């Protein structure tokens, strides 16, 4: 059945198109022969033409062969928009529409693969976090950055060197810059101004400080547990752990309980995290029972450690910015 005005140029039911070589001469009183449809039976000449029916599906897109097929239409159905005729049949496209879709999809996949390779090469898909060093900079001599003022105010001073070797130096310091970590430490042996010289008046005081710049892994998730674990130790020595405010992002003070000890002394740790920088200062002191020197209490040591750490961290950040 022909559909008047059908815009589909591949519809075998459409009206015949003008010949590219021009119209043949008109013959007087001649009626043009009816267009023969190779797929349908023509009605008898005496039968009146059936009224035109509206198309059951939208016309095929002008591109020809790139629209989606009509649902339920078998492949090779002629005259149905979006469905190519079987190869070799009149009006068949030979699968050119499907090939076009395959080429388009293949090109998109290839372009996506190239773009993904470029992103991986330039770090666009990198899941590696960026370290927050909070403005702290590496120093090879942490002792030079360590504030000793609080200890000097408590009448402590660094012991004089006992030898010419670097192993005998006091204070001692070291550091290393590596791919994942920058580490630095300082160790100072202290003595009181009034310390005696006799063997019975023996005392030992140490201040050990260490700082780490974590460049690959965020220390935050494990930092608190690292110090809280002191309270979990099942030993004869017990510890008290408390949070400290006002220093870095978080800080903890660990104090050893020395009740019942025959000697006087203290062991106190201050741990600080600021961004991906961790800092720890440790005070360890011991004095014999016959020593005349008065040792500071754990509370006094804690105050000295916090005051020293606050100033030391300021000095470490002096060459950077957050």
Order of alpha helices (4+ residues) and beta strands (2+ residues): alpha-alpha-alpha-beta-beta-beta-beta-alpha-beta-beta-beta-beta-alpha
